[in-house]
Amino acid sequence: MSSTLLGHTLYLSDGRRVDYATGGDPSSTRVVFSIHGVFGVGRVAPHVSSFFSSLGWRVVAPTLPGWGASSPWPRGLALAHYALDMQQILSDALGGGRDPARVVVFGGSWGSVWALACAACAPPGYVSGLYVLGGFSPFREHYDYTEGMTWLNWLSVGRPSRWWPLSWLQPAVGWLLQKKIAGNVPGSLELLRSILTGPSAMTTEERTILSDWALSKGTTFDDWELGMARDMAHSVEHTLDGYLDVPDLLNGDWGFSLSQIQIAADSGDGTGAETSTTAHPTVLRIAGPGEIPPKLPRVVIAGAVRDHLAPIAMQRYLAENIPGAQFIELQGNHISGITTMDRIFMAIINSLEP
C-alpha cells in the first residue's frame, strides 16, 4: 500500500488542518509515527510501506505545521503541545475508536524536534520507542550547539537569527527559495543537489552506497532523488510559515526537558535489565547496515560524522541527556543514514516484541 502526498486531511480540535499519509499494514494498531524534515511533506514511499507491512506495522506520516497544506504552528505555542496533535492524528488514522497498541516515533533532521516533543509529552506508556536521525538539540539548553555548524547555518537558525538586523535573513532567503522551488520540481532538484545529493555535498563513495541502497529497494538513485525534489516543490507551494518558524522554535522554550523522555524501560534485550542513564551512553560506530545488532534499546539517537546541517555534536548531546538512549555514529553526510534505517527500525521493534 502506497500513499499520495495528500492521502488524508484532518481538522484538529482547535480547527487547524493537518495532512498525513499512511502505509504499511492497514489493519495493525502498531504504528510508526514518521516525521519529515525541512522542505518535506508527509509521504510513505512504496518500499517503506512494504517493509513495515512485512513486520505487521503501520506507518503514519504527518505533514508538519506550516508545510504543504498543513496549517501553521500557533504563534508562541511550545513544541510540547505537538504530542496532542500526534494523538489526534493517530486516532483518526486508526479509526473506529481504536488506540495504538504500540507507537514508535521517528524524526529525521527538523522532524527530530517534533519527535522529541511527542516522546516527552505524550501520556505515560503511549510512546514505546523513539528513533532520531540527524536531529537537532535544544539550542536554549545546549551551550555548545554551534560545534560543527557552518557560519551560514549559525546565522540562519542560530541565536543571531533572532537579532536585528540578521532577523531579516531567514525571511529573505525563504522568499528566494520559495520563488525558486514552489511547485517547481526542476528547481527543487537543483537546490537538493546543491545542499545534499550533488558532488559538492556527497562523496563518490557515499553516492555509490546510496545508489546500491536504492537498487535494493526496487528503485534508482535518480528516481529516489526526484521523489525528494517533488516533496520539496510541494512543501512551500502554499505557505512559507514552516520554514520561517525554524529559528524561533529551535531557539525557544520547547516546553519540556530531554530528561522527561522515559521510554527506555529496559535494555532492549528482553531481559528486563535496567538501561544505563549515565551522561556517557555507549557509542555504536556503524560502517554499514550489516553491523546493526538484531536488538537495540527503545531510544536510538543516530548521527553522521560528515553532517554539517545537524552536526553530530547535537546528536551526542541528545544521547547524553535522554535516559537510556543508544547513540549510533554513522558514516557519511546528512542523508547517508537512510541506508541503515530499516535495520535500526527492525532492531527497535525486536526489542518491543515478546
Contacts in CASP RR format, 6 or more apart in sequence:
PFRMAT RR
TARGET T0000
AUTHOR 0000-0000-0000
METHOD contacts of the structure
MODEL  1
MSSTLLGHTLYLSDGRRVDYATGGDPSSTRVVFSIHGVFGVGRVAPHVSS
FFSSLGWRVVAPTLPGWGASSPWPRGLALAHYALDMQQILSDALGGGRDP
ARVVVFGGSWGSVWALACAACAPPGYVSGLYVLGGFSPFREHYDYTEGMT
WLNWLSVGRPSRWWPLSWLQPAVGWLLQKKIAGNVPGSLELLRSILTGPS
AMTTEERTILSDWALSKGTTFDDWELGMARDMAHSVEHTLDGYLDVPDLL
NGDWGFSLSQIQIAADSGDGTGAETSTTAHPTVLRIAGPGEIPPKLPRVV
IAGAVRDHLAPIAMQRYLAENIPGAQFIELQGNHISGITTMDRIFMAIIN
SLEP
1 22 0 8 1.000
1 23 0 8 1.000
1 24 0 8 1.000
1 26 0 8 1.000
1 49 0 8 1.000
1 53 0 8 1.000
2 23 0 8 1.000
2 44 0 8 1.000
2 45 0 8 1.000
2 46 0 8 1.000
2 49 0 8 1.000
3 21 0 8 1.000
3 22 0 8 1.000
3 23 0 8 1.000
3 43 0 8 1.000
3 44 0 8 1.000
3 49 0 8 1.000
3 61 0 8 1.000
4 21 0 8 1.000
5 19 0 8 1.000
5 21 0 8 1.000
5 41 0 8 1.000
5 42 0 8 1.000
5 43 0 8 1.000
5 63 0 8 1.000
5 230 0 8 1.000
5 231 0 8 1.000
5 234 0 8 1.000
6 19 0 8 1.000
6 21 0 8 1.000
6 69 0 8 1.000
7 19 0 8 1.000
7 20 0 8 1.000
7 21 0 8 1.000
7 22 0 8 1.000
8 19 0 8 1.000
8 20 0 8 1.000
8 21 0 8 1.000
8 22 0 8 1.000
8 92 0 8 1.000
8 93 0 8 1.000
9 17 0 8 1.000
9 18 0 8 1.000
9 19 0 8 1.000
9 69 0 8 1.000
10 17 0 8 1.000
10 18 0 8 1.000
10 19 0 8 1.000
10 20 0 8 1.000
10 88 0 8 1.000
10 89 0 8 1.000
10 92 0 8 1.000
11 17 0 8 1.000
11 18 0 8 1.000
12 18 0 8 1.000
12 85 0 8 1.000
12 88 0 8 1.000
13 88 0 8 1.000
14 74 0 8 1.000
15 71 0 8 1.000
16 65 0 8 1.000
16 70 0 8 1.000
16 71 0 8 1.000
16 74 0 8 1.000
17 69 0 8 1.000
17 70 0 8 1.000
17 71 0 8 1.000
18 62 0 8 1.000
18 63 0 8 1.000
18 65 0 8 1.000
18 70 0 8 1.000
18 71 0 8 1.000
18 85 0 8 1.000
18 89 0 8 1.000
19 41 0 8 1.000
19 42 0 8 1.000
19 62 0 8 1.000
19 63 0 8 1.000
19 68 0 8 1.000
19 69 0 8 1.000
19 70 0 8 1.000
20 42 0 8 1.000
20 60 0 8 1.000
20 61 0 8 1.000
20 62 0 8 1.000
20 63 0 8 1.000
20 89 0 8 1.000
20 93 0 8 1.000
21 42 0 8 1.000
21 43 0 8 1.000
21 44 0 8 1.000
21 60 0 8 1.000
21 61 0 8 1.000
22 44 0 8 1.000
22 58 0 8 1.000
22 59 0 8 1.000
22 60 0 8 1.000
22 61 0 8 1.000
22 93 0 8 1.000
23 44 0 8 1.000
23 48 0 8 1.000
23 49 0 8 1.000
23 52 0 8 1.000
23 53 0 8 1.000
23 58 0 8 1.000
23 59 0 8 1.000
23 60 0 8 1.000
24 44 0 8 1.000
24 48 0 8 1.000
24 49 0 8 1.000
24 50 0 8 1.000
24 52 0 8 1.000
24 53 0 8 1.000
24 56 0 8 1.000
24 57 0 8 1.000
24 58 0 8 1.000
24 59 0 8 1.000
25 52 0 8 1.000
25 53 0 8 1.000
25 55 0 8 1.000
25 56 0 8 1.000
25 57 0 8 1.000
25 58 0 8 1.000
26 58 0 8 1.000
28 56 0 8 1.000
28 57 0 8 1.000
28 58 0 8 1.000
29 58 0 8 1.000
29 94 0 8 1.000
29 98 0 8 1.000
29 99 0 8 1.000
29 100 0 8 1.000
29 101 0 8 1.000
29 102 0 8 1.000
30 56 0 8 1.000
30 57 0 8 1.000
30 58 0 8 1.000
30 100 0 8 1.000
30 101 0 8 1.000
30 102 0 8 1.000
31 57 0 8 1.000
31 58 0 8 1.000
31 59 0 8 1.000
31 60 0 8 1.000
31 90 0 8 1.000
31 93 0 8 1.000
31 94 0 8 1.000
31 100 0 8 1.000
31 102 0 8 1.000
31 103 0 8 1.000
31 104 0 8 1.000
32 52 0 8 1.000
32 57 0 8 1.000
32 58 0 8 1.000
32 59 0 8 1.000
32 60 0 8 1.000
32 103 0 8 1.000
32 104 0 8 1.000
32 105 0 8 1.000
32 106 0 8 1.000
32 345 0 8 1.000
33 60 0 8 1.000
33 61 0 8 1.000
33 62 0 8 1.000
33 86 0 8 1.000
33 89 0 8 1.000
33 90 0 8 1.000
33 103 0 8 1.000
33 104 0 8 1.000
33 105 0 8 1.000
33 106 0 8 1.000
33 115 0 8 1.000
33 118 0 8 1.000
34 42 0 8 1.000
34 44 0 8 1.000
34 59 0 8 1.000
34 60 0 8 1.000
34 61 0 8 1.000
34 106 0 8 1.000
34 107 0 8 1.000
35 61 0 8 1.000
35 62 0 8 1.000
35 64 0 8 1.000
35 105 0 8 1.000
35 106 0 8 1.000
35 107 0 8 1.000
35 108 0 8 1.000
35 111 0 8 1.000
35 112 0 8 1.000
35 114 0 8 1.000
35 115 0 8 1.000
35 118 0 8 1.000
36 42 0 8 1.000
36 43 0 8 1.000
36 61 0 8 1.000
36 63 0 8 1.000
36 64 0 8 1.000
36 67 0 8 1.000
36 107 0 8 1.000
36 108 0 8 1.000
36 110 0 8 1.000
36 111 0 8 1.000
36 231 0 8 1.000
37 64 0 8 1.000
37 107 0 8 1.000
37 108 0 8 1.000
37 109 0 8 1.000
37 110 0 8 1.000
37 111 0 8 1.000
38 109 0 8 1.000
38 110 0 8 1.000
38 243 0 8 1.000
38 246 0 8 1.000
39 67 0 8 1.000
39 181 0 8 1.000
39 188 0 8 1.000
39 231 0 8 1.000
39 232 0 8 1.000
39 235 0 8 1.000
39 236 0 8 1.000
39 243 0 8 1.000
40 63 0 8 1.000
40 64 0 8 1.000
40 67 0 8 1.000
40 231 0 8 1.000
40 232 0 8 1.000
40 234 0 8 1.000
40 235 0 8 1.000
41 63 0 8 1.000
41 67 0 8 1.000
41 68 0 8 1.000
41 231 0 8 1.000
41 234 0 8 1.000
41 235 0 8 1.000
42 61 0 8 1.000
42 62 0 8 1.000
42 63 0 8 1.000
42 231 0 8 1.000
43 61 0 8 1.000
43 231 0 8 1.000
44 59 0 8 1.000
44 61 0 8 1.000
47 217 0 8 1.000
47 218 0 8 1.000
47 219 0 8 1.000
48 59 0 8 1.000
49 59 0 8 1.000
51 342 0 8 1.000
51 345 0 8 1.000
52 58 0 8 1.000
52 59 0 8 1.000
52 345 0 8 1.000
55 346 0 8 1.000
55 349 0 8 1.000
57 102 0 8 1.000
57 349 0 8 1.000
58 93 0 8 1.000
58 94 0 8 1.000
60 89 0 8 1.000
60 90 0 8 1.000
60 93 0 8 1.000
62 70 0 8 1.000
62 85 0 8 1.000
62 86 0 8 1.000
62 89 0 8 1.000
63 69 0 8 1.000
63 70 0 8 1.000
64 70 0 8 1.000
64 110 0 8 1.000
64 111 0 8 1.000
64 114 0 8 1.000
64 242 0 8 1.000
65 71 0 8 1.000
65 72 0 8 1.000
65 73 0 8 1.000
65 85 0 8 1.000
65 241 0 8 1.000
65 242 0 8 1.000
65 245 0 8 1.000
66 72 0 8 1.000
66 73 0 8 1.000
66 239 0 8 1.000
66 241 0 8 1.000
66 242 0 8 1.000
66 245 0 8 1.000
67 235 0 8 1.000
67 236 0 8 1.000
67 239 0 8 1.000
67 242 0 8 1.000
67 243 0 8 1.000
68 234 0 8 1.000
68 235 0 8 1.000
68 236 0 8 1.000
68 237 0 8 1.000
68 238 0 8 1.000
68 239 0 8 1.000
69 238 0 8 1.000
72 239 0 8 1.000
72 241 0 8 1.000
72 242 0 8 1.000
72 245 0 8 1.000
73 241 0 8 1.000
73 242 0 8 1.000
73 245 0 8 1.000
73 249 0 8 1.000
78 253 0 8 1.000
78 254 0 8 1.000
78 255 0 8 1.000
78 256 0 8 1.000
79 113 0 8 1.000
79 114 0 8 1.000
79 116 0 8 1.000
79 117 0 8 1.000
79 249 0 8 1.000
79 254 0 8 1.000
79 255 0 8 1.000
79 256 0 8 1.000
80 117 0 8 1.000
80 120 0 8 1.000
80 121 0 8 1.000
80 254 0 8 1.000
80 255 0 8 1.000
80 256 0 8 1.000
81 117 0 8 1.000
81 121 0 8 1.000
82 114 0 8 1.000
82 117 0 8 1.000
82 118 0 8 1.000
82 121 0 8 1.000
83 117 0 8 1.000
83 118 0 8 1.000
83 120 0 8 1.000
83 121 0 8 1.000
83 122 0 8 1.000
86 105 0 8 1.000
86 118 0 8 1.000
86 122 0 8 1.000
87 122 0 8 1.000
87 123 0 8 1.000
87 126 0 8 1.000
90 100 0 8 1.000
90 103 0 8 1.000
91 97 0 8 1.000
91 98 0 8 1.000
91 99 0 8 1.000
94 100 0 8 1.000
100 126 0 8 1.000
102 128 0 8 1.000
102 352 0 8 1.000
103 122 0 8 1.000
103 126 0 8 1.000
103 127 0 8 1.000
103 128 0 8 1.000
103 129 0 8 1.000
104 127 0 8 1.000
104 128 0 8 1.000
104 129 0 8 1.000
104 130 0 8 1.000
104 131 0 8 1.000
104 345 0 8 1.000
104 348 0 8 1.000
104 349 0 8 1.000
104 352 0 8 1.000
105 115 0 8 1.000
105 118 0 8 1.000
105 119 0 8 1.000
105 127 0 8 1.000
105 129 0 8 1.000
105 130 0 8 1.000
105 131 0 8 1.000
106 115 0 8 1.000
106 130 0 8 1.000
106 131 0 8 1.000
106 132 0 8 1.000
106 133 0 8 1.000
106 345 0 8 1.000
107 114 0 8 1.000
107 115 0 8 1.000
107 131 0 8 1.000
107 132 0 8 1.000
107 133 0 8 1.000
107 135 0 8 1.000
108 115 0 8 1.000
108 132 0 8 1.000
108 133 0 8 1.000
108 134 0 8 1.000
108 135 0 8 1.000
109 133 0 8 1.000
109 134 0 8 1.000
109 135 0 8 1.000
109 136 0 8 1.000
109 309 0 8 1.000
109 310 0 8 1.000
109 334 0 8 1.000
110 136 0 8 1.000
110 246 0 8 1.000
111 135 0 8 1.000
112 132 0 8 1.000
112 133 0 8 1.000
112 134 0 8 1.000
112 135 0 8 1.000
112 136 0 8 1.000
112 310 0 8 1.000
112 318 0 8 1.000
113 135 0 8 1.000
113 136 0 8 1.000
113 138 0 8 1.000
113 249 0 8 1.000
113 250 0 8 1.000
113 254 0 8 1.000
115 130 0 8 1.000
115 131 0 8 1.000
115 132 0 8 1.000
116 130 0 8 1.000
116 132 0 8 1.000
116 254 0 8 1.000
116 256 0 8 1.000
116 258 0 8 1.000
116 261 0 8 1.000
116 318 0 8 1.000
117 254 0 8 1.000
117 256 0 8 1.000
118 127 0 8 1.000
119 127 0 8 1.000
119 129 0 8 1.000
119 130 0 8 1.000
119 261 0 8 1.000
119 263 0 8 1.000
119 299 0 8 1.000
120 256 0 8 1.000
120 257 0 8 1.000
120 258 0 8 1.000
120 260 0 8 1.000
120 261 0 8 1.000
121 255 0 8 1.000
121 256 0 8 1.000
121 260 0 8 1.000
124 262 0 8 1.000
127 263 0 8 1.000
128 263 0 8 1.000
128 298 0 8 1.000
128 352 0 8 1.000
129 263 0 8 1.000
129 298 0 8 1.000
129 299 0 8 1.000
129 348 0 8 1.000
129 352 0 8 1.000
130 261 0 8 1.000
130 263 0 8 1.000
130 298 0 8 1.000
130 299 0 8 1.000
130 300 0 8 1.000
130 322 0 8 1.000
131 299 0 8 1.000
131 300 0 8 1.000
131 302 0 8 1.000
131 344 0 8 1.000
131 345 0 8 1.000
131 348 0 8 1.000
132 300 0 8 1.000
132 301 0 8 1.000
132 302 0 8 1.000
132 315 0 8 1.000
132 318 0 8 1.000
133 302 0 8 1.000
133 303 0 8 1.000
133 337 0 8 1.000
133 341 0 8 1.000
134 302 0 8 1.000
134 303 0 8 1.000
134 304 0 8 1.000
134 307 0 8 1.000
134 310 0 8 1.000
134 314 0 8 1.000
134 315 0 8 1.000
134 334 0 8 1.000
135 301 0 8 1.000
135 303 0 8 1.000
135 310 0 8 1.000
135 314 0 8 1.000
135 315 0 8 1.000
135 318 0 8 1.000
136 250 0 8 1.000
136 310 0 8 1.000
136 314 0 8 1.000
137 145 0 8 1.000
137 314 0 8 1.000
137 315 0 8 1.000
137 317 0 8 1.000
137 318 0 8 1.000
138 250 0 8 1.000
138 252 0 8 1.000
138 254 0 8 1.000
138 258 0 8 1.000
139 145 0 8 1.000
139 158 0 8 1.000
139 159 0 8 1.000
139 250 0 8 1.000
139 251 0 8 1.000
139 252 0 8 1.000
140 251 0 8 1.000
140 252 0 8 1.000
140 253 0 8 1.000
140 254 0 8 1.000
141 257 0 8 1.000
141 258 0 8 1.000
142 314 0 8 1.000
142 317 0 8 1.000
144 313 0 8 1.000
144 317 0 8 1.000
145 158 0 8 1.000
145 313 0 8 1.000
145 314 0 8 1.000
145 317 0 8 1.000
146 154 0 8 1.000
146 158 0 8 1.000
147 311 0 8 1.000
147 313 0 8 1.000
148 308 0 8 1.000
148 311 0 8 1.000
148 313 0 8 1.000
149 158 0 8 1.000
149 308 0 8 1.000
149 311 0 8 1.000
150 308 0 8 1.000
153 308 0 8 1.000
153 309 0 8 1.000
154 160 0 8 1.000
155 161 0 8 1.000
155 166 0 8 1.000
155 169 0 8 1.000
156 169 0 8 1.000
156 170 0 8 1.000
156 173 0 8 1.000
156 247 0 8 1.000
157 170 0 8 1.000
157 246 0 8 1.000
157 247 0 8 1.000
157 250 0 8 1.000
157 251 0 8 1.000
158 247 0 8 1.000
158 250 0 8 1.000
158 251 0 8 1.000
159 251 0 8 1.000
160 166 0 8 1.000
161 167 0 8 1.000
161 169 0 8 1.000
161 170 0 8 1.000
161 247 0 8 1.000
161 251 0 8 1.000
162 247 0 8 1.000
162 248 0 8 1.000
162 251 0 8 1.000
170 243 0 8 1.000
170 244 0 8 1.000
170 246 0 8 1.000
170 247 0 8 1.000
171 244 0 8 1.000
174 236 0 8 1.000
174 240 0 8 1.000
174 243 0 8 1.000
174 244 0 8 1.000
175 240 0 8 1.000
177 191 0 8 1.000
177 236 0 8 1.000
177 243 0 8 1.000
178 236 0 8 1.000
178 240 0 8 1.000
178 243 0 8 1.000
180 187 0 8 1.000
180 188 0 8 1.000
180 190 0 8 1.000
180 191 0 8 1.000
181 187 0 8 1.000
181 188 0 8 1.000
181 191 0 8 1.000
181 232 0 8 1.000
181 233 0 8 1.000
181 236 0 8 1.000
182 233 0 8 1.000
182 236 0 8 1.000
182 237 0 8 1.000
183 233 0 8 1.000
183 234 0 8 1.000
183 237 0 8 1.000
184 233 0 8 1.000
185 226 0 8 1.000
185 229 0 8 1.000
185 230 0 8 1.000
185 233 0 8 1.000
186 229 0 8 1.000
187 229 0 8 1.000
187 233 0 8 1.000
188 229 0 8 1.000
188 230 0 8 1.000
188 232 0 8 1.000
188 233 0 8 1.000
189 225 0 8 1.000
189 226 0 8 1.000
189 229 0 8 1.000
191 232 0 8 1.000
192 225 0 8 1.000
192 228 0 8 1.000
192 229 0 8 1.000
192 232 0 8 1.000
193 201 0 8 1.000
193 225 0 8 1.000
194 200 0 8 1.000
194 201 0 8 1.000
195 201 0 8 1.000
195 309 0 8 1.000
196 202 0 8 1.000
196 333 0 8 1.000
196 334 0 8 1.000
196 335 0 8 1.000
197 207 0 8 1.000
197 225 0 8 1.000
197 228 0 8 1.000
197 335 0 8 1.000
198 207 0 8 1.000
201 333 0 8 1.000
202 210 0 8 1.000
202 333 0 8 1.000
203 332 0 8 1.000
206 331 0 8 1.000
206 332 0 8 1.000
206 333 0 8 1.000
206 336 0 8 1.000
207 221 0 8 1.000
209 336 0 8 1.000
209 339 0 8 1.000
210 221 0 8 1.000
210 224 0 8 1.000
210 335 0 8 1.000
210 336 0 8 1.000
210 338 0 8 1.000
210 339 0 8 1.000
211 220 0 8 1.000
211 221 0 8 1.000
213 338 0 8 1.000
213 339 0 8 1.000
214 220 0 8 1.000
214 221 0 8 1.000
214 223 0 8 1.000
214 224 0 8 1.000
217 224 0 8 1.000
236 243 0 8 1.000
258 318 0 8 1.000
258 321 0 8 1.000
258 322 0 8 1.000
259 321 0 8 1.000
259 322 0 8 1.000
259 323 0 8 1.000
261 299 0 8 1.000
261 322 0 8 1.000
261 323 0 8 1.000
262 323 0 8 1.000
263 298 0 8 1.000
263 299 0 8 1.000
264 275 0 8 1.000
264 297 0 8 1.000
264 298 0 8 1.000
264 299 0 8 1.000
264 322 0 8 1.000
264 323 0 8 1.000
264 324 0 8 1.000
264 325 0 8 1.000
265 272 0 8 1.000
265 275 0 8 1.000
265 298 0 8 1.000
266 272 0 8 1.000
266 273 0 8 1.000
266 274 0 8 1.000
266 275 0 8 1.000
266 298 0 8 1.000
266 351 0 8 1.000
267 273 0 8 1.000
267 274 0 8 1.000
267 275 0 8 1.000
267 297 0 8 1.000
268 275 0 8 1.000
268 295 0 8 1.000
268 296 0 8 1.000
268 297 0 8 1.000
268 298 0 8 1.000
268 351 0 8 1.000
269 295 0 8 1.000
269 351 0 8 1.000
270 295 0 8 1.000
270 351 0 8 1.000
275 297 0 8 1.000
275 323 0 8 1.000
275 324 0 8 1.000
276 282 0 8 1.000
276 324 0 8 1.000
277 323 0 8 1.000
277 324 0 8 1.000
279 320 0 8 1.000
279 321 0 8 1.000
280 320 0 8 1.000
281 319 0 8 1.000
281 320 0 8 1.000
281 324 0 8 1.000
281 325 0 8 1.000
281 326 0 8 1.000
281 327 0 8 1.000
282 326 0 8 1.000
282 327 0 8 1.000
283 327 0 8 1.000
283 328 0 8 1.000
283 329 0 8 1.000
284 293 0 8 1.000
284 326 0 8 1.000
284 327 0 8 1.000
284 328 0 8 1.000
284 329 0 8 1.000
285 328 0 8 1.000
285 329 0 8 1.000
286 292 0 8 1.000
286 328 0 8 1.000
286 329 0 8 1.000
286 330 0 8 1.000
286 331 0 8 1.000
286 340 0 8 1.000
287 331 0 8 1.000
288 330 0 8 1.000
288 331 0 8 1.000
288 339 0 8 1.000
288 340 0 8 1.000
289 339 0 8 1.000
289 340 0 8 1.000
289 342 0 8 1.000
289 343 0 8 1.000
290 343 0 8 1.000
292 340 0 8 1.000
292 343 0 8 1.000
292 344 0 8 1.000
292 346 0 8 1.000
292 347 0 8 1.000
293 347 0 8 1.000
294 346 0 8 1.000
294 347 0 8 1.000
294 350 0 8 1.000
295 347 0 8 1.000
295 350 0 8 1.000
295 351 0 8 1.000
296 326 0 8 1.000
296 344 0 8 1.000
296 347 0 8 1.000
296 348 0 8 1.000
296 350 0 8 1.000
296 351 0 8 1.000
297 324 0 8 1.000
297 325 0 8 1.000
297 326 0 8 1.000
297 348 0 8 1.000
297 351 0 8 1.000
298 348 0 8 1.000
298 351 0 8 1.000
298 352 0 8 1.000
299 322 0 8 1.000
299 323 0 8 1.000
299 324 0 8 1.000
299 325 0 8 1.000
299 326 0 8 1.000
300 325 0 8 1.000
300 326 0 8 1.000
300 328 0 8 1.000
300 344 0 8 1.000
300 347 0 8 1.000
300 348 0 8 1.000
301 315 0 8 1.000
301 318 0 8 1.000
301 319 0 8 1.000
301 322 0 8 1.000
301 325 0 8 1.000
301 326 0 8 1.000
301 327 0 8 1.000
301 328 0 8 1.000
302 315 0 8 1.000
302 327 0 8 1.000
302 328 0 8 1.000
302 329 0 8 1.000
302 330 0 8 1.000
302 337 0 8 1.000
302 340 0 8 1.000
302 344 0 8 1.000
303 310 0 8 1.000
303 312 0 8 1.000
303 315 0 8 1.000
303 328 0 8 1.000
303 329 0 8 1.000
303 330 0 8 1.000
303 337 0 8 1.000
304 312 0 8 1.000
304 329 0 8 1.000
304 330 0 8 1.000
304 331 0 8 1.000
304 332 0 8 1.000
304 333 0 8 1.000
304 334 0 8 1.000
304 336 0 8 1.000
304 337 0 8 1.000
305 312 0 8 1.000
305 329 0 8 1.000
305 330 0 8 1.000
305 331 0 8 1.000
305 332 0 8 1.000
306 331 0 8 1.000
306 332 0 8 1.000
306 333 0 8 1.000
306 336 0 8 1.000
307 332 0 8 1.000
307 333 0 8 1.000
307 334 0 8 1.000
308 333 0 8 1.000
308 334 0 8 1.000
309 334 0 8 1.000
310 334 0 8 1.000
312 329 0 8 1.000
315 327 0 8 1.000
316 327 0 8 1.000
318 325 0 8 1.000
319 325 0 8 1.000
319 326 0 8 1.000
319 327 0 8 1.000
320 327 0 8 1.000
328 340 0 8 1.000
328 344 0 8 1.000
330 336 0 8 1.000
330 337 0 8 1.000
330 340 0 8 1.000
END
